[in-house]
Each structure stands twice: as C-alpha cells, then as structure tokens.
Amino acid sequence: MTAEQDRNGVAGTGDGTTRWGILATGGIAATFTADVRRMAGAEVVAVASRSEASAKAFADRFDIPRAYGDWAGLVADPDVDVVYVATPHSAHRAAAGLALEAGKPVLCEKAFTLNSREAGELVALAQERGLFLMEAMWMYCSPVIRRMTELIADGAIGEVRTVQADFGLQGPFGPEHRLRDPALGGGALLDLGVYPVSFAQLILGEPDRVQADALLSPEGVDLNTGMLLGWESGATALLSCSVTAGTPSTATVTGTAGRIELPSGFFAPDAFVLHRDGREPEQHTVESGLTGMQHEAAEVMRCLRAGETESPLVPLDGSLAVMRTLDAVRERVGVRYPVDEAA
C-alpha cells in the first residue's frame, strides 16, 4: 500500500488520480493501456516485463515514465497504486501473488489462473492482506450486459430455461503456439471457453452438473470443446469453444416468457434484442461514455476510491466458481496441465 493509500484509504494521488502499473507487454496489455490512458483520473506510470528491451519498447510506445526488466521492480514502485496482470494465464498465480505480497491491489486477466486451487490461493492471499483483487472479466462490467441481467432479474423473459453461447477462432495454431502448450494452459477452454462459462454462470450461478466432450491435440490440450451444464432448477446451458473453427460467438438466453439474443462478440456487446410473445422485438443499448476495457478499469478505480477489496460486479466467489467449472470440464475431457500434478 502506498503512503497515500495508508493515509486516506484511497488508491491514487492527492488529486484522485489512480496510477496503474502494467505487468506484461503483449497484445491485451497494449489494448488495456491504450484504453486507460484515455480515461480521466487514470495514469499509467510503469510497465514491467521479464525482458528489459520489451518493457522499454512498450514504455516508449505508450509514453510510460518507467520500464522494469523484472516484475519485482514494478510491484515495489511506490508510485504504482494498482497492478494490471496481463501475462499468459500460466503466470497469473505467480505475477498476481507477487503484487499482492508487495501490498499492491491487483486486476488479473482471465482465465483467473490455471485451476481453482491457484485461484483460491490468490483470493486467500488478498483477503489475508486486506487488498483489492478482481478478475478482468470485462464482460461483467459492460453496461449492456448489466442491463441484460437486470431485465432477467425483473422477469422480462420469465424463468430462465436455457443459455447458449459459443466462442471460436478458426486458426490454425501450430504445435509451437502457446495455445498448444499444456505448460502454458493451452487449449480453447481457458482462452475462449471462459467467456461462455462465465456468461452462463452470471445468469444461473454455479452448475450442479457438468458434462463435456472435446477434440484434443497431440500435446493433450483441447482444440474443440462442447459443454452441457445443468442446474437443479431444470435450466441448462449449451456452450462451446474452439481454436479450429470460427464460430458465430453469439449468445442467447431463453426463458418461459421470451428470450434475449446477443450478437457476435457477445462478451462485449453494443446492444441486445429482447423477444417476447405478442410484442415487437426490442433492441436495448446503453450509452456510458466509455469503451472497451475502460468499463473494468473504471470499476477497479471506483472500488479503490471506496476502499472496497472486491467488486460487486466481478465478485471473487464468482471467479472461483467459474474456475471450478473449468476444472470439471478439463477432468471430463482428459486435459491436465503440469501444475495440476502439484495438487
């Protein structure tokens, strides 16, 4: 915790600016940094990579004052109020854990970790230290998705009976690609399947039953995966993910009195359509003034200013529940990562 946080219980400078440190320099880190730099009350003050050259190049690209060739330098920087972990998910446990041990609040990319055991360790560490921790599930922070869940909760489509969602990329991804490497948490499930699973659990909670089937690569990671989740209420979710086929990447929630359809890119939608019997379809949009990853960054900054250690939009129990489902899917299809053997 910085001196300013210790005095005021609020992350940021005296003028209310939240100072971000970016841990990693890949594509998602670049997207997040570009979005945050356009936000009022936010500043990116440092970046770290395991390569000094990569960190300096990223810093030059985004006009970031300090670049570190190791993670330790970033998490020890007294001017960093919150760390955004954008490494591959195989390094999330180590990177987020290092930041939390150093007293820094953390926004950690999805999938939260490689398995539920690692996720539980991070949550326990954050709670022990009294620090903010949130999975970067930007879908949950989308005002369009939030409006959808409000309508569902208000009974706009009756009792939810089915959820359908998919996310697939055509590829191909060669054997050398990280998506084919078990040590890096390769496969479709953790990179893409986390979105359909998180979408279904946002609406219905953790499932009571998990069934799954998958096409596995020679390396033992899932290339094409189908999931059927079930709840005691009788609701079901039919979900899929793929790194061998470009699927529509749409979602539908159907209830006893109507349905909601989200277009391609359902995890970051501009609008959705509500269908109800006897009525014209209704298109719902929500204007917020924010774009892209700014919604999740804004939620983090709001929580830090309020002294909250977790977000009500992306609760830690929800992230843990999603990881348990992903573990169950991998168990059903026979995908194991080296880190699982340490359990």
N, C-alpha and C positions, 0 to 999 in steps of 0.2 A: 504494500500500500504506500502511495506517495505521501509526502508530508502534507500536501493539500488535501488529500483524502482523509488523512488522520485528523486534521483539524476540523474539517467540515462534514465528513461522512459522505462526500460527494466526489466522484471522479472528475478531474479536469482542472483547468487553471482557474485563477480568481475571476476571470471574466466568463466562466461557464463553458469554455471550450473543452471538449473531450479529445485527448491526444492518443492516437492509435499507433500501435506497433504492428507491423505486418511480418508474420513468421512464415516464410517461403516466398518463392518468386515465380510460380507457374501461372498458367492462364487464369485460373479462378482468382488468384491473388491480384492479378492485374485488373480484372473486372471489378473486384471489390474496391480496390484502391481508387480506380477512376471514379467510381460512384461516390465514395465517401468524400473525396476531395471537392466534390461539387456541393456538399451539404453545409448549411450554416451550422456553426457550433461544433464543427469537427475538423481535425487536423491530423494528417499522417506525418509523424515525426521521425520514425525509424523503420528500417526493414532489416531482416536477417535471413541468411541462407547458410548452408554448410559450405558454400563457395563464396569467398570474398569478391571474386570477379562478378559473380551473378548478382550479389547484393548491391554492388556499386552500379552495375548496369541498370538495375531496377530503380535504384535511387535517382540516377541521372534521368531516367525516362520520366519519372513522376515528380521530380524536384523535391525529393525527400532529404532532409538535412543530414541524417546519419545512416550509415550502412554497416552492418556487422557480418563478419565472416563466420560467426557461430551463433547458436541460439542463446547461449549464456549471456552474451553482451546485450542482447535485446531485452531479455527479461530483467536484467539488473539496471537498465536505464531508468533513472528516477523521473524522467520526463514522460515516460510511457504510462498512460492510465489504464489501458486495456489492450490485450494482445489478441489479434485475429490469427488463428492457426489455420493455414491453408495448405499444409503438406498433404501428400497422399495419406489415405486413412490408416495405412500401416504404421505411420509415425504419429498419429494423433495422441495415443496414450503417452508417449514419451514427451512430445512437444507441449501438450496442454498441461501435463503433470509438472514439467519443469517451470512453466509460467506460474502455476498455482503455488508451487513450492516457494517461488520467489515473491509471492504475495500479490500477483497480478490477476485481475479479473480476466476471463477468457471467453471468447466466441470461437467455437471449434466447428470446422466444417463437417459435413455429413459424408458418408456414414460416420456416426459419432466416434466409433472405434471399430476394431476388427471383430469383437464379440462382446457379449453382455458382461462378462467378467471384467474386462478392461473398462467398460463404461461405468460399472459400479465402483471401481477403484477411483475414477476421476470424480464421480459425484461425492463419494465419501471424503475425498481429499478437499474438495471445495467446501463441503459442509463443515468439516473439521476446522478449516481456516476461516470460515465465515466470508467466503469470497463468491463473487458472481461467476456463474458458469452457464453457458447456453449453447445448444447445438444450433448450427447455422442452417436451420430448416426455413429458408426464406419463404417457402410456400405458406407456412403457418402465419407469417406476418403480412401477407398480401391482403389489402383491404377487400379485394374481390372475394377471396376465399373466406375471409372473416364474415362478409355479408352472406355468403352461401350458408355457412354454419349457423348464422343467426336465423335465417329463414327455415332451415331444417329444424332447429330447436323450437321454433314457433309453430311447427306443424304444417308448414306450407305444402309439403308433399306427403303428409301423413306419417305413418310408421315406416322407417327405412327397412327395405327388404333386400335390396342388392346394391353392391358397389362394383363397378367395373372400371379398371384403369390399366394402362399399358405404357411402357417407355422402352423404345428400341432404336438402336443405331445399326445401320447396315454394315459398317466395317468395310473390308475385312481388317482384323487386327492380327498381325503376325505373331509367331511364337516369342519374339523378342519384346513385344509390347508389354507394358505393365499390367494391362488387363488380362494377360495370360499367365501372370506370375503369382503363384499361391502365396509366396512370402510377402507380396505387396497387397494381399487381399484382392487378387484379381477375380475377374468374372463379371457377369452382368448384375448380379444381385446387389452388391454393396455400392456400386457406382450408379446404377439406374433403378434397380428394384426397390431401393429405399424410398423412392418417391411414391409409387403406387401403394406400398405398405403403409407409409406414413399418412397418405391421403385416407385410406380406409380406416386407419385407427384414429384419425382425427374425428371421424364421424361416429364410429362404432366402439372405440376403445380396443383393448387388447382382446384378441380372439380366444375362444375356448378350444378350438380345434384348428390344426394346420395340416394341410396336405400339399404335396408339391411333386413336380417331375421336372427333369432338366436334361438337356444335351450337354455333356461335359467335354472339355478339351483334352488332348493327350496329357496336358500338365495337371489336369484334375480340377479345373475351375469351370463354373457354369457359363455356357455360351448362350443358352436359350432356356428360360425358366418359366413355368406356369405354376401359379399358386391358387389354392382354394381355401379360404379362411371361413370358419363358421363360428357363430355365436349362439348361446343358449336361447336368445330371443327368436331364433329361426332365421336371422339375417345371414347372408353370405356375401363374400367378396371374391370375384374372379379377377386375378391380377396376373400380369406377365411383364417380363423384361428380356431384352435380347441385345447381344452385340454382334449378331449375324443378320438381322433383319430390321429395316427401318419401319417401325410400326407407326400408327397414327398419333400415338402419345396423347390420347384423349381420355376423358373420364366421364362417367355417368353415375348418378345416384338416383335410385328408383324407390319410391315409397308407395304406400297403399292409396295415395291420392294424387300422385303426379311424379314427375322426375325433373332432375336438373342435369343439363348437359354442359360440359366444359370443352372448349375447342383444343386443337393441337397445342401442345405446350401447357397442359392443364395445371402444371405446378407453378406457373407464373402468368395467369390469365389476365386479359384486359376486360373480359366480360364473361357471363354465362347466360344460358337460356333456361327459364323456368317454364315447364309444360304442366298444365293442369286440365283435367277433363272439363269440357264445356267452355273453355276460355281460350283466347288467343295466346300464343306463346309470348312470354315477357322477357325481354333482354335487360339484364342488370349490369350496369357499370358503376364504378366508384371512382370519383376523382379525388386524388390525395395530394398532388403536387410533388410526389416522389416517384422514382422509377427504379427498376432493377433491384439491386441489393441494398438500396437506401432504406427500404422498409425495415429490414432486420437490423441494420446499423442504428436506425432511429430508435428501435425498441431497446437495444442494448444501452444506448445513451440515456433513454428515459429511465430505465431501471437503475442505472448507476447514479443518476441525479436523485432518485427517490430512495437510494440506499437499499434496494432490493437485491437479494442474492440469487434469484432466479426469475425468469419471465413467466407471467401467467399465460402468455401466448404460446410459448415453447417450454412447457414445464419439464423438469428433469425426469419425473416419473414417466412421462410420455416417451421421452427419448429412450429410457431404459426398457420400456415395454416394446418399442419397435425393435431394439436390439435383440430382445428375447425371441421375437417372431423371426427375425433374420437368422438367428441361431437355429431355430426349429426347422426353417426351410433348408438350411445347409445340411442339417442332420438327415432330413428326409431324402435329399438328392445325393448325399455322399460327398460333399465338399468339406474338406478340412484344411485349415491353414497351420503352418508350423507353430504359431503362437497358441493354438488350441491344445497342443501336446503338453504345454506347460501347466495346464489347469490341473 
